[in-house]
Amino acid sequence: MKELVGTIVAAHGRHYLAEADGEKLQCVTRGKKTNVSVGDIVHLKKTSPDQAVIEKIEERKTLLYRSDQYKSKLLAANITRLFIVIATEPSFADDLVSRALVAAEAAGIEAHLILNKTDVEELLPRARERAALYTNLGYPLHEVSAKRHPEHALATLLPLMQGESSIMIGQSGMGKSSLVNLLVPDADIAVREISAALDTGKHTTTFTRLYHLAGGGSIIDSPGFQEFGLYHLTEGMLERAFVDFRPVLGGCKYYNCRHLAEPQCAVLGAVGEGKIARIRHQLYAQLLHESSQTLY
């Protein structure tokens, strides 16, 4: 059988679905490897008309993943833009949003925020006020209402995603699925097809999948999650992943400053002057603590 080059379009456990030469193939890795991600470009060897073995993963341009003390979870490879969905209701978690932004910075991925459910007007001012923590750092915020104003939502988001490889993440309840269904009108059919191909039965929302967008580009939809561990980031990666720290990095008295309690620390000075939000520095300290706990 000849070797094919394809893209991983869905992943569930150790089951993968690749698109190659216009067909979808069920894939497995050799041995017990599970380091394959949706968005990966892979070299495949067909083992039957609809099955293949992943022989090799091409070098990734970017890789977004989260990790806890014991293991890491690959979210997407070769993506250029991350869209974090927040909403007027239910309340979104600053911790999750901030961690996703740090992950994007560390991976070299451009991050955007989408504020959904803007039709809930009485809660809009508060949501905007909370989102200002991120817009003040330079992250773009796009306001939409997937349910009430779908045409506007589509007109706002589609141009941002065309020609890009995007991923959309968000906590459960933010309306991410509604947005994906808007952007990909046949998403439900695709989910059923992928679910059948991966043999995941009724658990159709528990896998990450890639959709092609009208007019070019693709979007990866990742299941909703409530935690975003970044145990894999080192001290050096962490300080650079905080965009608000960058203007003062290198200004500390000690070259190995950890920006926690050291004298004449430029970061702590900026926190004291209000140039860096205290909540951001607290997150940095928490992430630094987590990265020292790694066991794997």
C-alpha positions as CSV (number, residue, x, y, z in Angstrom):
1,M,0.0,0.0,0.0
2,K,1.3,3.5,-0.9
3,E,2.1,6.1,1.8
4,L,-0.5,8.9,2.1
5,V,-0.1,12.3,3.7
6,G,-3.2,13.5,5.6
7,T,-4.6,15.7,8.3
8,I,-6.0,14.4,11.6
9,V,-9.5,15.8,11.8
10,A,-10.8,14.1,14.9
11,A,-9.4,12.4,18.0
12,H,-11.1,10.3,20.8
13,G,-8.8,8.5,23.1
14,R,-6.5,6.5,20.9
15,H,-8.8,6.6,18.0
16,Y,-8.0,9.1,15.2
17,L,-9.7,10.1,12.0
18,A,-7.5,11.4,9.1
19,E,-8.5,13.1,5.9
20,A,-6.3,12.1,3.0
21,D,-6.9,12.4,-0.8
22,G,-10.5,13.3,-0.1
23,E,-11.3,10.2,2.0
24,K,-11.6,9.7,5.8
25,L,-9.5,6.9,7.3
26,Q,-9.6,5.4,10.8
27,C,-6.1,5.6,12.2
28,V,-4.1,4.1,15.0
29,T,-0.5,4.7,16.1
30,R,2.2,2.1,16.2
31,G,2.6,0.7,19.8
32,K,1.1,2.7,22.6
33,K,2.0,6.2,21.4
34,T,-0.7,8.8,21.9
35,N,1.1,12.0,21.0
36,V,-1.1,12.7,18.0
37,S,-3.2,15.8,17.9
38,V,-6.1,17.2,15.8
39,G,-4.5,19.4,13.1
40,D,-1.4,17.2,12.8
41,I,-0.1,16.5,9.3
42,V,0.7,12.8,9.3
43,H,2.2,10.2,7.0
44,L,-0.1,7.2,6.8
45,K,0.1,3.6,5.6
46,K,-3.2,2.1,4.6
47,T,-4.0,-1.3,6.2
48,S,-7.5,-1.7,4.6
49,P,-9.8,0.5,2.4
50,D,-10.8,2.7,5.4
51,Q,-8.0,2.1,7.9
52,A,-4.4,3.2,8.3
53,V,-1.4,3.3,10.6
54,I,0.2,6.6,11.5
55,E,3.8,6.2,10.5
56,K,5.1,9.7,11.1
57,I,3.9,13.2,12.4
58,E,5.3,16.1,10.4
59,E,7.0,18.9,12.5
60,R,4.4,21.1,14.0
61,K,4.3,24.9,13.5
62,T,2.4,25.3,16.8
63,L,1.0,23.0,19.5
64,L,-1.6,24.0,22.1
65,Y,-2.0,21.7,25.1
66,R,-2.8,21.7,28.7
67,S,-1.3,19.6,31.5
68,D,-1.8,18.7,35.1
69,Q,0.6,17.1,37.6
70,Y,0.5,13.7,35.9
71,K,-0.2,14.0,32.2
72,S,-0.7,16.4,29.3
73,K,-3.6,16.7,26.9
74,L,-3.0,17.8,23.4
75,L,-5.7,20.2,22.1
76,A,-4.6,21.1,18.6
77,A,-1.6,21.4,16.3
78,N,-0.6,23.8,13.6
79,I,-3.2,26.4,14.6
80,T,-2.7,30.2,14.1
81,R,-5.6,31.6,16.1
82,L,-7.3,30.8,19.4
83,F,-10.8,32.0,20.1
84,I,-11.9,31.9,23.7
85,V,-15.7,32.1,24.1
86,I,-17.0,34.0,27.2
87,A,-20.6,35.1,27.8
88,T,-22.8,37.5,29.7
89,E,-24.3,34.4,31.5
90,P,-23.3,32.1,33.1
91,S,-20.4,33.9,34.6
92,F,-17.1,33.0,33.0
93,A,-14.0,32.1,35.0
94,D,-11.1,34.6,34.8
95,D,-8.7,31.9,35.8
96,L,-9.6,29.7,32.8
97,V,-9.5,32.7,30.3
98,S,-6.1,33.9,31.7
99,R,-4.6,30.4,31.5
100,A,-5.7,29.9,27.9
101,L,-4.2,33.3,27.0
102,V,-0.9,32.3,28.7
103,A,-0.9,28.9,26.8
104,A,-1.5,30.8,23.5
105,E,1.4,33.2,24.1
106,A,3.7,30.4,25.1
107,A,2.8,28.5,21.9
108,G,3.0,31.5,19.6
109,I,-0.7,31.6,18.8
110,E,-2.7,34.8,18.3
111,A,-5.5,34.9,20.8
112,H,-9.0,36.5,20.5
113,L,-12.0,36.7,22.8
114,I,-15.6,36.3,21.8
115,L,-18.2,37.7,24.1
116,N,-21.4,35.8,23.4
117,K,-25.0,36.4,24.5
118,T,-24.8,40.2,24.2
119,D,-28.6,40.2,23.9
120,V,-28.7,39.8,27.7
121,E,-28.4,43.5,28.0
122,E,-28.7,43.9,31.7
123,L,-25.5,41.8,32.2
124,L,-23.6,43.2,29.3
125,P,-21.9,46.1,31.1
126,R,-20.5,43.8,33.8
127,A,-19.2,41.3,31.2
128,R,-17.5,44.1,29.3
129,E,-16.0,45.4,32.5
130,R,-14.6,42.0,33.3
131,A,-13.3,41.5,29.7
132,A,-11.5,44.8,30.0
133,L,-8.8,43.0,31.9
134,Y,-7.9,41.3,28.6
135,T,-8.7,44.1,26.1
136,N,-6.4,46.4,28.1
137,L,-3.6,43.9,27.4
138,G,-4.3,44.2,23.6
139,Y,-6.4,41.1,23.1
140,P,-9.3,41.7,20.6
141,L,-12.9,41.2,21.8
142,H,-15.7,40.4,19.4
143,E,-19.2,40.8,20.7
144,V,-21.9,38.5,19.3
145,S,-25.2,36.9,20.0
146,A,-25.3,33.5,18.3
147,K,-29.0,32.9,19.1
148,R,-30.5,36.4,18.7
149,H,-28.4,37.8,15.9
150,P,-26.8,34.9,14.0
151,E,-26.2,36.9,10.8
152,H,-24.2,39.5,12.7
153,A,-22.3,36.8,14.5
154,L,-21.4,35.1,11.3
155,A,-20.4,38.4,9.6
156,T,-18.2,39.2,12.6
157,L,-16.4,35.9,13.0
158,L,-16.1,34.3,9.6
159,P,-13.7,36.9,8.2
160,L,-11.4,36.5,11.2
161,M,-11.2,32.7,10.6
162,Q,-10.8,32.6,6.8
163,G,-7.4,31.5,5.7
164,E,-6.5,30.7,9.4
165,S,-6.3,27.5,11.3
166,S,-8.4,28.3,14.4
167,I,-9.4,26.6,17.6
168,M,-12.5,27.6,19.7
169,I,-12.5,26.8,23.4
170,G,-14.7,27.8,26.3
171,Q,-16.3,26.6,29.5
172,S,-19.6,24.7,29.2
173,G,-22.6,27.0,28.9
174,M,-20.9,29.9,27.0
175,G,-22.6,29.0,23.7
176,K,-19.6,27.7,21.9
177,S,-21.6,24.9,20.3
178,S,-24.1,27.4,18.9
179,L,-21.3,29.4,17.4
180,V,-19.7,26.3,15.8
181,N,-23.1,25.3,14.3
182,L,-23.4,28.8,12.9
183,L,-19.9,28.7,11.3
184,V,-20.2,25.1,10.1
185,P,-23.9,24.6,9.1
186,D,-23.4,20.8,8.6
187,A,-21.5,20.3,11.9
188,D,-24.2,18.0,13.3
189,I,-24.0,15.7,10.3
190,A,-20.2,15.7,10.5
191,V,-20.3,14.9,14.2
192,R,-22.5,11.9,13.5
193,E,-20.2,10.7,10.7
194,I,-17.1,11.1,12.8
195,S,-18.7,9.5,15.8
196,A,-19.7,6.5,13.7
197,A,-16.2,6.3,12.1
198,L,-14.5,6.5,15.5
199,D,-17.0,4.2,17.0
200,T,-17.6,6.5,19.9
201,G,-21.3,5.7,20.1
202,K,-23.4,8.3,21.8
203,H,-20.6,10.4,23.2
204,T,-20.6,12.7,20.3
205,T,-19.3,15.8,22.1
206,T,-16.4,14.3,23.9
207,F,-13.9,14.4,21.0
208,T,-12.0,17.3,19.4
209,R,-12.7,17.7,15.7
210,L,-11.6,19.9,12.8
211,Y,-14.1,21.5,10.3
212,H,-13.4,23.2,7.0
213,L,-14.9,26.7,6.7
214,A,-16.7,28.1,3.7
215,G,-14.2,30.4,1.9
216,G,-11.1,28.7,3.3
217,G,-9.6,28.1,6.7
218,S,-10.6,25.6,9.4
219,I,-11.8,25.6,12.9
220,I,-11.2,23.0,15.6
221,D,-13.9,22.6,18.2
222,S,-12.6,21.3,21.6
223,P,-14.9,19.9,24.2
224,G,-15.9,22.3,27.0
225,F,-13.6,22.1,30.0
226,Q,-13.4,23.8,33.4
227,E,-9.7,23.6,34.0
228,F,-6.6,24.5,32.1
229,G,-3.4,23.3,33.7
230,L,-0.1,24.6,32.5
231,Y,2.3,22.4,34.5
232,H,4.5,22.1,31.4
233,L,5.6,25.7,31.2
234,T,9.0,26.5,32.7
235,E,9.8,29.7,34.7
236,G,11.3,31.4,31.6
237,M,8.4,30.5,29.4
238,L,5.9,31.7,32.0
239,E,7.3,35.2,32.5
240,R,7.4,35.8,28.7
241,A,3.9,34.4,28.3
242,F,2.5,37.3,30.4
243,V,2.3,40.1,27.8
244,D,2.0,42.7,30.6
245,F,5.3,41.6,32.1
246,R,7.3,42.0,28.9
247,P,7.9,45.8,29.1
248,V,9.7,45.5,32.4
249,L,11.4,42.1,32.0
250,G,15.2,42.5,32.3
251,G,14.7,45.5,34.7
252,C,15.0,43.5,37.9
253,K,18.1,43.9,40.2
254,Y,18.8,40.1,40.1
255,Y,19.1,38.4,36.7
256,N,17.5,35.2,38.1
257,C,14.6,37.1,39.7
258,R,11.4,35.0,40.1
259,H,9.2,38.1,40.5
260,L,7.7,36.8,43.8
261,A,9.3,38.6,46.7
262,E,12.7,39.7,45.6
263,P,14.0,43.2,46.3
264,Q,14.0,45.7,43.5
265,C,11.9,43.5,41.2
266,A,10.6,45.4,38.2
267,V,7.5,43.2,37.9
268,L,6.5,43.7,41.5
269,G,7.2,47.4,41.1
270,A,4.8,47.5,38.1
271,V,2.2,45.7,40.1
272,G,2.6,48.3,42.9
273,E,2.2,51.1,40.4
274,G,-1.0,49.5,38.9
275,K,0.7,48.9,35.5
276,I,0.2,45.1,36.0
277,A,-3.1,43.9,37.5
278,R,-2.7,42.2,40.8
279,I,-4.9,39.3,39.7
280,R,-2.5,38.7,36.8
281,H,0.5,38.5,39.1
282,Q,-1.4,36.2,41.5
283,L,-2.0,33.9,38.5
284,Y,1.7,34.0,37.6
285,A,2.6,33.0,41.1
286,Q,0.1,30.2,41.1
287,L,1.4,28.9,37.7
288,L,5.0,29.1,39.0
289,H,4.0,27.0,42.0
290,E,2.3,24.4,39.7
291,S,5.2,24.1,37.4
292,S,7.4,23.1,40.4
293,Q,5.0,20.2,41.2
294,T,5.4,18.3,38.0
295,L,5.8,14.6,38.4
296,Y,5.8,13.4,34.8
